[in-house]
């Protein structure tokens, strides 16, 4: 009986306390974080290319992921963030890749042919991304509409690649190309207002590690320009 009486008294006390300390769920959260999902759309421009290389059609890219926000000042206008994402980059150009049919382990052949007529010649690259960034923004607990400048460093691991050529009565596909650098890294910046943000990424290491065309190393890097959308 005493145990039951104790429980009843405890519940009455808790009820009285709750009435005095009503929780305001609409009150601003002074310890908010800008944890955000992101979606990026880019135009991919190749840099440091062989002299005969030219891009044709539209080379596009898309990236999605999540970033964990970690503010480090009292007003929470400065933060660092780390995340995980996925990106797809497509490059349409005139660099031809052919794998000899003698053996799957044979070296790929890279070439240019100005007289060759084709409808498709593209590289499709799939990456797992690990972005790390420094953030500045004008956000407040009352509003999530603000100016931002986010800049950082991104590691990308190539987990699937495909080259496809369609033309001159034949179709060529090359996947699992060992000439690609599996690990890509570069710097980026995203700046803008609210949802709409300009985004730029510059790769610091070459896409290929040991490929050559006409005796020249293919040391091209990627430069991506586009828009980044952040979603709380």
N, CA, C and O of each residue as an XYZ file, in Angstrom:
928
protein
N       0.826     -1.202      0.000
C       0.000      0.000      0.000
C       0.865      1.259      0.000
O       0.616      2.198     -0.756
N       1.876      1.261      0.853
C       2.737      2.432      0.910
C       3.402      2.676     -0.444
O       3.601      3.821     -0.849
N       3.740      1.601     -1.131
C       4.361      1.741     -2.452
C       3.407      2.401     -3.428
O       3.807      3.289     -4.181
N       2.119      1.969     -3.427
C       1.125      2.561     -4.305
C       0.886      4.024     -3.961
O       0.737      4.864     -4.849
N       0.851      4.323     -2.656
C       0.671      5.712     -2.241
C       1.829      6.587     -2.736
O       1.627      7.728     -3.150
N       3.038      6.033     -2.687
C       4.206      6.793     -3.141
C       4.114      7.098     -4.628
O       4.459      8.196     -5.066
N       3.642      6.111     -5.412
C       3.507      6.320     -6.854
C       2.474      7.394     -7.141
O       2.701      8.261     -7.984
N       1.315      7.349     -6.435
C       0.263      8.346     -6.641
C       0.765      9.739     -6.300
O       0.510     10.685     -7.045
N       1.475      9.881     -5.182
C       2.008     11.186     -4.798
C       3.028     11.698     -5.824
O       3.081     12.890     -6.128
N       3.827     10.778     -6.342
C       4.814     11.162     -7.350
C       4.131     11.671     -8.613
O       4.549     12.683     -9.175
N       3.076     10.977     -9.069
C       2.367     11.379    -10.275
C       1.690     12.728    -10.094
O       1.706     13.555    -11.006
N       1.089     12.963     -8.916
C       0.472     14.267     -8.646
C       1.529     15.375     -8.668
O       1.296     16.456     -9.208
N       2.680     15.095     -8.081
C       3.750     16.093     -8.070
C       4.255     16.393     -9.462
O       4.522     17.544     -9.806
N       4.385     15.335    -10.270
C       4.835     15.520    -11.644
C       3.843     16.327    -12.455
O       4.234     17.164    -13.269
N       2.534     16.075    -12.234
C       1.492     16.818    -12.937
C       1.529     18.294    -12.568
O       1.383     19.160    -13.430
N       1.725     18.578    -11.280
C       1.776     19.964    -10.830
C       2.983     20.681    -11.426
O       2.898     21.843    -11.824
N       4.110     19.968    -11.482
C       5.313     20.569    -12.052
C       5.131     20.872    -13.541
O       5.557     21.923    -14.020
N       4.495     19.947    -14.271
C       4.271     20.128    -15.703
C       3.371     21.323    -15.968
O       3.544     22.035    -16.957
N       2.370     21.549    -15.044
C       1.473     22.692    -15.235
C       2.220     24.004    -15.039
O       1.950     24.992    -15.721
N       3.170     24.005    -14.093
C       3.931     25.224    -13.847
C       4.982     25.455    -14.938
O       5.269     26.597    -15.296
N       5.560     24.356    -15.468
C       6.627     24.441    -16.459
C       6.126     23.939    -17.812
O       6.557     22.890    -18.290
N       5.240     24.673    -18.407
C       4.716     24.281    -19.718
C       5.798     24.424    -20.783
O       6.473     25.450    -20.862
N       5.954     23.397    -21.591
C       6.969     23.409    -22.645
C       6.421     24.131    -23.874
O       5.343     23.804    -24.372
N       7.167     25.101    -24.345
C       6.790     25.839    -25.540
C       7.523     25.235    -26.736
O       8.704     25.507    -26.953
N       6.820     24.421    -27.503
C       7.449     23.748    -28.634
C       7.731     24.694    -29.797
O       8.478     24.343    -30.711
N       7.144     25.888    -29.774
C       7.367     26.861    -30.832
C       8.509     27.822    -30.521
O       8.842     28.680    -31.338
N       9.107     27.678    -29.347
C      10.196     28.573    -28.957
C      11.424     28.326    -29.830
O      11.700     27.181    -30.186
N      12.176     29.391    -30.187
C      13.378     29.212    -31.011
C      14.403     28.329    -30.314
O      14.561     28.392    -29.095
N      15.081     27.524    -31.074
C      16.111     26.638    -30.554
C      17.465     27.318    -30.690
O      17.997     27.426    -31.795
N      18.030     27.783    -29.566
C      19.301     28.503    -29.607
C      20.478     27.577    -29.886
O      21.580     28.043    -30.174
N      20.251     26.275    -29.804
C      21.307     25.300    -30.066
C      21.056     24.554    -31.379
O      21.410     23.383    -31.521
N      20.442     25.251    -32.328
C      20.106     24.619    -33.603
C      21.365     24.256    -34.383
O      22.438     24.818    -34.163
N      21.211     23.318    -35.285
C      22.255     22.938    -36.228
C      21.695     23.033    -37.645
O      20.498     22.856    -37.873
N      22.581     23.313    -38.580
C      22.175     23.310    -39.985
C      22.485     21.940    -40.608
O      23.145     21.858    -41.644
N      22.003     20.873    -39.969
C      22.161     19.542    -40.566
C      21.340     19.513    -41.840
O      20.145     19.805    -41.816
N      21.966     19.167    -42.948
C      21.255     19.352    -44.204
C      21.558     18.259    -45.205
O      22.677     17.753    -45.292
N      20.536     17.912    -45.953
C      20.714     17.128    -47.159
C      21.044     18.116    -48.293
O      20.601     19.265    -48.274
N      21.803     17.666    -49.246
C      22.141     18.542    -50.365
C      21.937     17.816    -51.690
O      22.061     16.595    -51.782
N      21.623     18.604    -52.707
C      21.498     18.119    -54.083
C      22.229     19.103    -54.987
O      21.936     20.298    -54.964
N      23.170     18.618    -55.776
C      23.936     19.477    -56.662
C      23.761     19.097    -58.126
O      23.717     17.914    -58.462
N      23.662     20.093    -58.994
C      23.576     19.899    -60.437
C      24.693     20.713    -61.080
O      24.814     21.910    -60.819
N      25.515     20.070    -61.923
C      26.682     20.767    -62.452
C      26.887     20.548    -63.945
O      26.384     19.592    -64.535
N      27.642     21.467    -64.530
C      28.219     21.295    -65.861
C      29.682     20.944    -65.647
O      30.384     21.642    -64.916
N      30.155     19.865    -66.279
C      31.506     19.367    -66.057
C      32.426     19.776    -67.203
O      32.201     19.417    -68.359
N      33.450     20.522    -66.865
C      34.419     20.999    -67.854
C      35.776     20.363    -67.568
O      36.281     20.453    -66.449
N      36.366     19.724    -68.571
C      37.675     19.103    -68.410
C      38.775     20.148    -68.547
O      38.719     21.013    -69.422
N      39.780     20.060    -67.672
C      40.902     20.979    -67.665
C      42.199     20.218    -67.967
O      42.275     19.003    -67.784
N      43.209     20.947    -68.430
C      44.532     20.367    -68.688
C      44.420     19.173    -69.641
O      44.995     18.113    -69.392
N      43.690     19.354    -70.709
C      43.384     18.268    -71.645
C      44.460     18.123    -72.720
O      45.218     19.064    -72.957
N      44.542     16.958    -73.378
C      45.408     16.812    -74.561
C      44.978     17.817    -75.636
O      43.817     18.222    -75.678
N      45.894     18.209    -76.482
C      45.640     19.310    -77.412
C      44.506     19.030    -78.403
O      43.868     19.968    -78.882
N      44.248     17.776    -78.712
C      43.207     17.442    -79.685
C      41.854     17.123    -79.044
O      40.896     16.803    -79.748
N      41.772     17.206    -77.740
C      40.512     16.841    -77.088
C      39.532     18.008    -77.116
O      39.903     19.158    -76.882
N      38.290     17.692    -77.404
C      37.220     18.688    -77.352
C      35.973     18.034    -76.779
O      35.676     16.871    -77.054
N      35.250     18.804    -75.978
C      33.998     18.302    -75.416
C      32.844     18.640    -76.343
O      32.809     19.710    -76.952
N      31.901     17.712    -76.440
C      30.729     17.950    -77.267
C      29.485     17.593    -76.471
O      29.574     16.912    -75.450
N      28.348     18.040    -76.922
C      27.099     17.886    -76.179
C      27.243     18.535    -74.800
O      28.060     19.437    -74.615
N      26.460     18.078    -73.855
C      26.482     18.677    -72.515
C      26.986     17.640    -71.529
O      26.390     16.572    -71.391
N      28.079     17.944    -70.842
C      28.627     17.042    -69.822
C      28.061     17.441    -68.467
O      28.353     18.524    -67.959
N      27.255     16.571    -67.890
C      26.509     16.933    -66.687
C      26.949     16.117    -65.479
O      27.650     15.112    -65.603
N      26.520     16.574    -64.314
C      26.797     15.873    -63.070
C      25.697     16.108    -62.062
O      24.995     17.118    -62.105
N      25.557     15.157    -61.153
C      24.590     15.296    -60.067
C      25.210     14.711    -58.804
O      25.916     13.705    -58.861
N      24.947     15.338    -57.677
C      25.450     14.844    -56.399
C      24.367     14.983    -55.343
O      23.599     15.945    -55.352
N      24.311     14.017    -54.435
C      23.364     14.039    -53.317
C      24.089     13.544    -52.079
O      25.038     12.765    -52.172
N      23.633     14.004    -50.912
C      24.274     13.533    -49.691
C      23.768     14.254    -48.458
O      22.781     14.987    -48.508
N      24.465     14.031    -47.345
C      24.090     14.611    -46.064
C      25.340     15.138    -45.379
O      26.396     14.508    -45.422
N      25.210     16.310    -44.741
C      26.315     16.923    -44.007
C      25.913     17.159    -42.555
O      24.828     17.673    -42.284
N      26.782     16.786    -41.630
C      26.545     16.986    -40.195
C      27.174     18.301    -39.772
O      28.386     18.484    -39.888
N      26.346     19.218    -39.279
C      26.756     20.573    -38.929
C      27.262     20.613    -37.483
O      26.616     20.084    -36.578
N      28.437     21.251    -37.272
C      29.022     21.347    -35.920
C      29.479     22.782    -35.666
O      30.635     23.113    -35.932
N      28.577     23.656    -35.147
C      28.935     25.055    -34.876
C      30.014     25.149    -33.804
O      30.089     24.310    -32.906
N      30.865     26.203    -33.912
C      31.919     26.343    -32.905
C      32.022     27.764    -32.337
O      32.981     28.070    -31.629
N      31.042     28.640    -32.639
C      30.999     29.925    -31.953
C      29.622     30.124    -31.314
O      28.670     29.421    -31.654
N      29.519     31.072    -30.398
C      28.298     31.238    -29.601
C      27.091     31.564    -30.459
O      26.007     31.035    -30.213
N      27.247     32.417    -31.458
C      26.123     32.798    -32.323
C      25.820     31.750    -33.380
O      24.829     31.867    -34.101
N      26.668     30.720    -33.480
C      26.477     29.590    -34.388
C      26.485     30.000    -35.865
O      25.867     29.353    -36.710
N      27.198     31.087    -36.148
C      27.349     31.514    -37.540
C      28.554     30.851    -38.209
O      28.680     30.881    -39.433
N      29.431     30.256    -37.414
C      30.579     29.521    -37.938
C      30.454     28.059    -37.543
O      30.045     27.733    -36.429
N      30.815     27.180    -38.480
C      30.711     25.748    -38.198
C      31.637     24.974    -39.119
O      32.093     25.477    -40.145
N      31.896     23.763    -38.732
C      32.514     22.810    -39.642
C      31.488     21.709    -39.890
O      30.597     21.490    -39.070
N      31.612     21.027    -41.003
C      30.648     19.981    -41.339
C      31.366     18.861    -42.084
O      32.286     19.099    -42.867
N      30.931     17.661    -41.826
C      31.452     16.489    -42.536
C      30.264     15.647    -42.975
O      29.221     15.651    -42.322
N      30.417     14.929    -44.076
C      29.262     14.200    -44.574
C      29.615     13.017    -45.441
O      30.769     12.602    -45.545
N      28.584     12.495    -46.055
C      28.689     11.336    -46.939
C      27.741     11.550    -48.106
O      26.603     11.979    -47.912
N      28.200     11.252    -49.326
C      27.346     11.488    -50.472
C      27.682     10.589    -51.648
O      28.575      9.744    -51.588
N      26.936     10.802    -52.711
C      27.112     10.075    -53.977
C      27.111     11.097    -55.102
O      26.355     12.068    -55.069
N      27.961     10.875    -56.099
C      27.966     11.764    -57.259
C      28.115     10.964    -58.544
O      28.768      9.921    -58.583
N      27.493     11.483    -59.586
C      27.557     10.916    -60.934
C      28.066     12.002    -61.868
O      27.486     13.084    -61.949
N      29.161     11.704    -62.576
C      29.720     12.661    -63.527
C      29.775     12.041    -64.915
O      30.239     10.915    -65.091
N      29.294     12.793    -65.894
C      29.273     12.340    -67.289
C      30.104     13.308    -68.128
O      29.996     14.526    -67.990
N      30.944     12.733    -69.008
C      31.778     13.547    -69.887
C      31.574     13.099    -71.328
O      31.839     11.947    -71.674
N      31.106     14.006    -72.155
C      30.963     13.768    -73.598
C      32.109     14.472    -74.309
O      32.226     15.695    -74.239
N      32.952     13.710    -74.990
C      34.100     14.298    -75.667
C      34.502     13.423    -76.847
O      33.785     12.489    -77.206
N      35.642     13.724    -77.444
C      36.079     12.986    -78.632
C      37.246     12.035    -78.355
O      37.879     11.547    -79.292
N      37.537     11.766    -77.070
C      38.588     10.811    -76.722
C      38.054      9.394    -76.862
O      37.095      9.018    -76.187
N      38.666      8.615    -77.728
C      38.227      7.250    -77.982
C      38.996      6.279    -77.086
O      40.215      6.380    -76.944
N      38.267      5.338    -76.486
C      38.876      4.319    -75.639
C      38.496      2.957    -76.190
O      37.319      2.665    -76.403
N      39.483      2.143    -76.414
C      39.222      0.810    -76.943
C      40.058     -0.209    -76.182
O      41.253     -0.013    -75.959
N      39.416     -1.287    -75.790
C      40.111     -2.359    -75.094
C      40.335     -3.515    -76.067
O      39.362     -4.072    -76.576
N      41.577     -3.890    -76.339
C      41.842     -4.983    -77.279
C      41.120     -6.257    -76.856
O      41.051     -6.581    -75.671
N      40.589     -6.967    -77.834
C      39.846     -8.195    -77.557
C      40.745     -9.390    -77.303
O      40.259    -10.477    -76.990
N      42.056     -9.201    -77.434
C      42.992    -10.308    -77.228
C      42.915    -10.816    -75.799
O      42.884    -12.024    -75.563
N      42.883     -9.889    -74.843
C      42.830    -10.265    -73.430
C      42.213     -9.130    -72.643
O      42.527     -7.968    -72.902
N      41.343     -9.429    -71.687
C      40.759     -8.370    -70.862
C      41.800     -7.574    -70.088
O      41.552     -6.435    -69.692
N      42.974     -8.181    -69.874
C      44.022     -7.499    -69.121
C      44.903     -6.626    -70.014
O      45.801     -5.946    -69.517
N      44.654     -6.639    -71.336
C      45.455     -5.830    -72.256
C      45.237     -4.348    -71.979
O      44.176     -3.944    -71.502
N      46.245     -3.549    -72.282
C      46.145     -2.115    -72.045
C      45.119     -1.482    -72.983
O      45.012     -1.851    -74.152
N      44.372     -0.525    -72.447
C      43.409      0.202    -73.274
C      44.148      1.107    -74.257
O      45.254      1.575    -73.986
N      43.517      1.339    -75.394
C      44.090      2.208    -76.421
C      43.284      3.504    -76.466
O      42.061      3.481    -76.604
N      43.982      4.634    -76.348
C      43.344      5.950    -76.374
C      43.760      6.655    -77.666
O      44.931      6.640    -78.045
N      42.780      7.276    -78.339
C      43.095      7.892    -79.633
C      42.077      8.972    -79.978
O      41.043      9.110    -79.325
N      42.398      9.736    -81.026
C      41.488     10.714    -81.618
C      41.345     10.375    -83.098
O      42.310      9.962    -83.740
N      40.147     10.549    -83.635
C      39.911     10.315    -85.062
C      38.923     11.366    -85.552
O      37.718     11.257    -85.325
N      39.444     12.370    -86.219
C      38.613     13.492    -86.665
C      37.602     13.072    -87.722
O      36.581     13.738    -87.894
N      37.868     11.978    -88.434
C      36.975     11.546    -89.505
C      35.908     10.564    -89.039
O      35.016     10.202    -89.806
N      35.996     10.138    -87.797
C      35.054      9.140    -87.287
C      33.706      9.790    -86.974
O      33.644     10.827    -86.314
N      32.635      9.170    -87.453
C      31.284      9.678    -87.188
C      30.642      8.816    -86.097
O      30.602      7.590    -86.207
N      30.155      9.452    -85.071
C      29.544      8.705    -83.967
C      28.404      9.518    -83.363
O      28.348     10.740    -83.493
N      27.496      8.802    -82.698
C      26.366      9.457    -82.033
C      26.559      9.539    -80.519
O      25.893     10.320    -79.840
N      27.474      8.729    -80.004
C      27.712      8.741    -78.558
C      29.154      8.377    -78.278
O      29.694      7.423    -78.837
N      29.772      9.164    -77.393
C      31.132      8.871    -76.944
C      31.289      9.516    -75.566
O      31.653     10.686    -75.453
N      31.012      8.746    -74.541
C      30.969      9.358    -73.220
C      31.542      8.454    -72.140
O      31.530      7.227    -72.242
N      32.048      9.120    -71.090
C      32.508      8.460    -69.872
C      31.477      8.729    -68.778
O      31.040      9.866    -68.601
N      31.091      7.693    -68.050
C      30.149      7.814    -66.945
C      30.831      7.302    -65.685
O      31.226      6.137    -65.618
N      30.971      8.167    -64.687
C      31.735      7.849    -63.484
C      30.855      7.993    -62.246
O      30.188      9.013    -62.069
N      30.856      6.971    -61.391
C      30.066      6.955    -60.159
C      31.018      6.996    -58.954
O      31.963      6.211    -58.869
N      30.751      7.930    -58.022
C      31.641      8.128    -56.880
C      30.889      8.079    -55.544
O      29.714      8.436    -55.463
N      31.589      7.633    -54.510
C      31.186      7.857    -53.124
C      31.994      9.054    -52.626
O      33.220      9.065    -52.740
N      31.318     10.055    -52.078
C      31.971     11.308    -51.684
C      32.068     11.456    -50.171
O      31.168     11.067    -49.428
N      33.190     12.030    -49.739
C      33.394     12.381    -48.327
C      33.779     13.857    -48.260
O      34.965     14.181    -48.326
N      32.790     14.772    -48.128
C      33.098     16.205    -48.051
C      33.374     16.659    -46.616
O      32.758     16.173    -45.668
N      34.307     17.596    -46.477
C      34.609     18.246    -45.199
C      34.677     19.735    -45.484
O      35.422     20.160    -46.368
N      33.905     20.544    -44.743
C      33.831     21.956    -45.110
C      33.793     22.888    -43.907
O      33.391     22.510    -42.807
N      34.231     24.128    -44.158
C      34.117     25.232    -43.215
C      32.935     26.078    -43.640
O      32.795     26.415    -44.816
N      32.068     26.428    -42.666
C      30.826     27.126    -42.991
C      30.726     28.483    -42.296
O      31.048     28.625    -41.116
N      30.272     29.472    -43.061
C      29.861     30.756    -42.497
C      28.471     31.060    -43.031
O      28.202     30.881    -44.219
N      27.581     31.525    -42.142
C      26.208     31.850    -42.564
C      25.628     32.914    -41.635
O      26.164     33.173    -40.557
N      24.534     33.522    -42.062
C      23.878     34.561    -41.265
C      22.591     34.037    -40.635
O      21.687     34.818    -40.338
N      22.499     32.750    -40.431
C      21.281     32.152    -39.881
C      21.083     32.544    -38.415
O      22.033     32.904    -37.719
N      19.833     32.467    -37.964
C      19.453     32.723    -36.579
C      18.487     31.626    -36.130
O      17.954     30.901    -36.970
N      18.250     31.491    -34.806
C      17.282     30.484    -34.348
C      15.880     30.705    -34.895
O      15.102     29.758    -35.008
N      15.545     31.969    -35.242
C      14.195     32.284    -35.699
C      14.013     32.082    -37.206
O      12.884     31.937    -37.673
N      15.105     32.071    -37.970
C      14.969     32.015    -39.420
C      16.053     31.133    -40.039
O      17.214     31.169    -39.633
N      15.646     30.349    -41.022
C      16.593     29.525    -41.769
C      16.762     30.043    -43.202
O      17.223     29.319    -44.084
N      16.383     31.298    -43.418
C      16.613     31.960    -44.703
C      17.798     32.897    -44.501
O      17.686     33.904    -43.803
N      18.934     32.563    -45.112
C      20.155     33.295    -44.791
C      21.155     33.213    -45.933
O      21.025     32.399    -46.847
N      22.157     34.083    -45.854
C      23.298     34.026    -46.758
C      24.292     33.002    -46.236
O      24.431     32.818    -45.027
N      24.984     32.336    -47.158
C      25.984     31.357    -46.741
C      27.192     31.362    -47.674
O      27.091     31.672    -48.861
N      28.344     31.006    -47.091
C      29.551     30.691    -47.849
C      30.131     29.426    -47.221
O      30.613     29.453    -46.088
N      30.083     28.340    -47.947
C      30.627     27.066    -47.493
C      31.787     26.696    -48.417
O      31.628     26.695    -49.638
N      32.929     26.388    -47.856
C      34.069     25.981    -48.655
C      34.739     24.781    -48.019
O      34.788     24.666    -46.794
N      35.254     23.889    -48.847
C      35.804     22.682    -48.258
C      36.629     21.845    -49.215
O      37.036     22.279    -50.293
N      36.854     20.622    -48.761
C      37.690     19.647    -49.456
C      36.876     18.372    -49.586
O      36.186     17.974    -48.648
N      36.952     17.726    -50.749
C      36.154     16.523    -50.973
C      37.003     15.381    -51.510
O      37.741     15.531    -52.484
N      36.878     14.227    -50.844
C      37.466     12.987    -51.334
C      36.369     12.198    -52.044
O      35.239     12.121    -51.564
N      36.711     11.619    -53.182
C      35.735     10.834    -53.930
C      36.366      9.507    -54.343
O      37.482      9.463    -54.859
N      35.624      8.429    -54.105
C      36.115      7.099    -54.485
C      35.286      6.579    -55.659
O      34.063      6.475    -55.566
N      35.953      6.259    -56.749
C      35.301      5.752    -57.948
C      34.966      4.271    -57.754
O      35.861      3.432    -57.651
N      33.652      3.957    -57.704
C      33.275      2.560    -57.495
C      32.685      1.901    -58.742
O      32.526      0.681    -58.787
N      32.361      2.712    -59.757
C      31.902      2.123    -61.020
C      32.145      3.114    -62.153
O      31.875      4.307    -62.019
N      32.656      2.603    -63.266
C      32.891      3.451    -64.429
C      32.456      2.724    -65.692
O      32.530      1.499    -65.780
N      32.000      3.503    -66.666
C      31.628      2.947    -67.960
C      31.942      3.946    -69.066
O      31.595      5.124    -68.987
N      32.606      3.441    -70.093
C      32.816      4.220    -71.319
C      31.962      3.572    -72.397
O      31.927      2.347    -72.517
N      31.263      4.406    -73.191
C      30.411      3.864    -74.252
C      30.582      4.674    -75.527
O      30.498      5.902    -75.529
N      30.823      3.948    -76.607
C      30.932      4.537    -77.939
C      29.887      3.887    -78.839
O      29.751      2.664    -78.874
N      29.151      4.729    -79.567
C      28.178      4.233    -80.539
C      28.408      4.993    -81.846
O      28.272      6.216    -81.885
N      28.751      4.284    -82.899
C      28.982      4.924    -84.188
C      29.697      4.009    -85.153
O      30.275      2.995    -84.760
N      29.653      4.382    -86.445
C      30.332      3.617    -87.499
C      29.941      2.143    -87.486
O      30.763      1.266    -87.751
N      28.679      1.889    -87.174
C      28.178      0.524    -87.210
C      28.649     -0.359    -86.074
O      28.516     -1.579    -86.163
N      29.185      0.200    -85.027
C      29.637     -0.612    -83.895
C      29.361      0.078    -82.572
O      29.179      1.294    -82.507
N      29.336     -0.731    -81.515
C      29.169     -0.229    -80.154
C      30.312     -0.777    -79.304
O      30.577     -1.979    -79.313
N      30.979      0.098    -78.579
C      32.094     -0.298    -77.715
C      31.759      0.092    -76.284
O      31.343      1.220    -76.020
N      31.944     -0.855    -75.355
C      31.764     -0.581    -73.935
C      33.010     -1.016    -73.178
O      33.529     -2.112    -73.391
N      33.483     -0.149    -72.294
C      34.624     -0.477    -71.437
C      34.230     -0.143    -70.006
O      33.917      1.008    -69.699
N      34.242     -1.143    -69.130
C      33.939     -0.924    -67.713
C      35.109     -1.431    -66.868
O      35.926     -2.227    -67.329
N      35.171     -0.960    -65.637
C      36.256     -1.376    -64.757
C      37.623     -0.985    -65.283
O      38.581     -1.748    -65.160
N      37.718      0.195    -65.867
C      38.975      0.677    -66.452
C      39.989      0.977    -65.342
O      39.793      1.895    -64.546
N      41.055      0.208    -65.298
C      42.063      0.366    -64.250
C      42.938      1.599    -64.443
O      43.740      1.933    -63.571
N      42.787      2.282    -65.585
C      43.587      3.484    -65.822
C      43.071      4.697    -65.050
O      43.790      5.685    -64.906
N      41.842      4.635    -64.553
C      41.308      5.747    -63.768
C      41.959      5.792    -62.387
O      42.310      4.761    -61.814
N      42.109      6.999    -61.873
C      42.461      7.159    -60.468
C      41.219      6.876    -59.631
O      40.233      7.609    -59.713
N      41.263      5.825    -58.832
C      40.100      5.478    -58.018
C      39.787      6.565    -56.994
O      38.622      6.848    -56.714
N      40.833      7.170    -56.438
C      40.642      8.224    -55.447
C      40.841      9.584    -56.094
O      41.919      9.896    -56.601
N      39.782     10.390    -56.069
C      39.832     11.759    -56.558
C      39.675     12.706    -55.372
O      38.987     12.392    -54.402
N      40.314     13.858    -55.459
C      40.147     14.851    -54.395
C      40.253     16.242    -54.990
O      40.925     16.458    -55.999
N      39.570     17.186    -54.339
C      39.561     18.545    -54.840
C      38.937     19.508    -53.847
O      38.488     19.108    -52.773
N      38.915     20.777    -54.215
C      38.363     21.828    -53.357
C      37.073     22.352    -53.983
O      36.872     22.248    -55.193
N      36.214     22.909    -53.156
C      34.952     23.421    -53.666
C      34.455     24.586    -52.822
O      34.929     24.819    -51.710
N      33.493     25.310    -53.374
C      32.841     26.402    -52.667
C      31.367     26.430    -53.060
O      31.018     26.176    -54.213
N      30.513     26.740    -52.096
C      29.084     26.937    -52.349
C      28.675     28.229    -51.658
O      28.921     28.399    -50.463
N      28.060     29.130    -52.391
C      27.667     30.406    -51.813
C      26.339     30.860    -52.414
O      26.074     30.653    -53.599
N      25.515     31.480    -51.579
C      24.226     31.944    -52.075
C      23.279     32.296    -50.953
O      23.680     32.479    -49.803
N      21.999     32.388    -51.318
C      20.942     32.790    -50.392
C      19.908     31.686    -50.293
O      19.393     31.213    -51.306
N      19.608     31.282    -49.081
C      18.552     30.309    -48.804
C      18.794     29.006    -49.578
O      19.852     28.393    -49.432
N      17.836     28.582    -50.389
C      17.949     27.305    -51.091
C      18.892     27.365    -52.282
O      19.554     26.374    -52.590
N      18.967     28.523    -52.967
C      19.720     28.636    -54.219
C      21.158     29.038    -53.938
O      21.416     30.060    -53.302
N      22.102     28.215    -54.423
C      23.508     28.483    -54.172
C      24.355     28.117    -55.390
O      24.165     27.071    -56.012
N      25.299     29.010    -55.714
C      26.276     28.734    -56.759
C      27.312     27.761    -56.206
O      27.725     27.877    -55.052
N      27.730     26.801    -57.033
C      28.665     25.767    -56.575
C      29.773     25.577    -57.600
O      29.514     25.539    -58.803
N      31.019     25.457    -57.119
C      32.157     25.197    -58.006
C      33.094     24.206    -57.336
O      33.364     24.292    -56.138
N      33.590     23.255    -58.140
C      34.528     22.242    -57.638
C      35.688     22.146    -58.617
O      35.493     22.145    -59.832
N      36.909     22.064    -58.069
C      38.091     21.897    -58.913
C      38.887     20.692    -58.436
O      39.339     20.655    -57.292
N      39.059     19.706    -59.312
C      39.831     18.518    -58.969
C      41.319     18.815    -58.928
O      41.847     19.513    -59.793
N      41.995     18.278    -57.908
C      43.417     18.546    -57.733
C      44.318     17.451    -58.295
O      45.516     17.668    -58.474
N      43.760     16.288    -58.573
C      44.575     15.229    -59.172
C      43.941     14.758    -60.473
O      42.735     14.920    -60.659
N      44.727     14.177    -61.380
C      44.211     13.779    -62.692
C      43.184     12.656    -62.605
O      43.197     11.863    -61.664
N      42.294     12.597    -63.593
C      41.305     11.524    -63.664
C      41.964     10.182    -63.993
O      41.526      9.134    -63.519
N      43.018     10.228    -64.808
C      43.736      9.011    -65.195
C      45.089      8.968    -64.504
O      45.687     10.007    -64.225
N      45.567      7.758    -64.228
C      46.860      7.636    -63.566
C      47.996      7.268    -64.509
O      49.137      7.666    -64.275
N      47.709      6.515    -65.575
C      48.809      6.125    -66.460
C      48.376      5.986    -67.925
O      49.030      5.282    -68.695
N      47.294      6.645    -68.314
C      46.823      6.563    -69.701
C      47.580      7.559    -70.571
O      47.959      8.642    -70.124
N      47.791      7.165    -71.826
C      48.473      8.039    -72.779
C      47.740      8.038    -74.115
O      47.120      7.046    -74.498
N      47.821      9.167    -74.820
C      47.282      9.277    -76.168
C      48.340      9.945    -77.038
O      48.815     11.034    -76.719
N      48.706      9.293    -78.133
C      49.765      9.779    -79.024
C      51.063     10.042    -78.263
O      51.784     10.997    -78.554
N      51.352      9.172    -77.273
C      52.575      9.300    -76.496
C      52.527     10.352    -75.408
O      53.507     10.537    -74.687
N      51.408     11.044    -75.274
C      51.254     12.112    -74.282
C      50.387     11.625    -73.127
O      49.328     11.040    -73.355
N      50.821     11.856    -71.897
C      50.045     11.468    -70.719
C      48.740     12.249    -70.667
O      48.699     13.444    -70.958
N      47.685     11.553    -70.292
C      46.379     12.208    -70.150
C      46.255     12.675    -68.705
O      45.884     11.904    -67.820
N      46.571     13.949    -68.477
C      46.596     14.498    -67.119
C      45.408     15.407    -66.835
O      45.488     16.281    -65.972
N      44.319     15.209    -67.546
C      43.198     16.136    -67.408
C      42.495     15.992    -66.055
O      42.419     14.913    -65.468
N      41.992     17.127    -65.597
C      41.269     17.220    -64.335
C      39.871     17.765    -64.613
O      39.573     18.226    -65.715
N      39.031     17.703    -63.599
C      37.660     18.161    -63.814
C      37.391     19.468    -63.062
O      37.885     19.685    -61.956
N      36.604     20.317    -63.691
C      36.146     21.579    -63.101
C      34.629     21.625    -63.265
O      34.124     21.675    -64.386
N      33.903     21.608    -62.143
C      32.446     21.520    -62.175
C      31.817     22.824    -61.699
O      32.190     23.360    -60.656
N      30.863     23.327    -62.470
C      30.123     24.545    -62.122
C      28.632     24.242    -62.123
O      28.138     23.534    -63.000
N      27.913     24.782    -61.133
C      26.471     24.531    -61.124
C      25.782     25.123    -59.918
O      26.206     26.139    -59.367
N      24.714     24.468    -59.523
C      23.876     24.922    -58.411
C      23.834     23.852    -57.328
O      23.839     22.653    -57.607
N      23.792     24.324    -56.083
C      23.667     23.431    -54.940
C      22.428     23.832    -54.147
O      22.231     25.003    -53.820
N      21.592     22.830    -53.841
C      20.373     23.067    -53.074
C      20.500     22.369    -51.728
O      20.845     21.189    -51.659
N      20.217     23.110    -50.658
C      20.288     22.550    -49.300
C      18.886     22.390    -48.739
O      18.041     23.276    -48.871
N      18.656     21.251    -48.112
C      17.336     20.940    -47.560
C      17.503     20.538    -46.101
O      18.275     19.630    -45.790
N      16.791     21.203    -45.213
C      16.892     20.892    -43.785
C      16.274     19.536    -43.473
O      16.270     19.111    -42.318
